[in-house]
Amino acid sequence: MTSNYWNMTIKYKNFLLISFFFIISSCATNIRKDLNYSNQDSIFGTILNITKVMIEQDAISENTQELIEGIELLIQTNAGDSISIIQKNDQYSFILGDKVIIKKTNNQSKVMPSE
């Protein structure tokens, strides 16, 4: 009777152990999906507001702070979220209602016209 008890206990523990690892691996997979979603390469949206701003080029080092003209873009993504991005006012000229794409690389975002 005792050997039967231990055989059942071992089988039960093995079942619990396998179930535990299955559940943990499922959770880890979901976390990776969230990270992939948040670090995706491009987001599409529409410009809601444009504001001219001045950007400090080098506020951390001891160099004199140089101001650069920039723009703040308030963008409504196709998913319904609102994103505000500040960037240098360079080769693109935006107007309200423009369809844009936000390219994300190395924790930096760049707004460009959607073609």
WOKATA-V21816 format. One line per field, one symbol per residue. ss: DSSP state (A for helix, B for strand, O for the rest). phi: phi as a letter, one per 30 degrees, with the letter a starting at -180 (. if undefined). psi: psi as a letter, one per 20 degrees, with the letter a starting at -180 (. if undefined). Layout:
ss: ???
phi: ???
psi: ???
This chain:
ss: OAAAAAAAAAAAAAAAAAAAAAAAAAAAAAAAAAAAAAOOOBBBBBBBBBBBBBBBOOOOOOOOOOBBBBBBBBBBBOOOOBBBBBBBOOOOOOOOOOBBBBBBBOOBBBBBBOO
phi: .dddddddddddddddddddddddddddddddddddddcddbbcabdcabbdbccddbdcdddddccbdbbcccbcdddjdcbcbcbddcdcccbeiddbbcccbhibcbcbddc
psi: hghgghggggggggghgggghggghgghghghggghghkqhqpqapphqppprpppgnigriqqpppqpaqppoporhiiqppppprqncippqqpipprpoppplkqqppqqp.
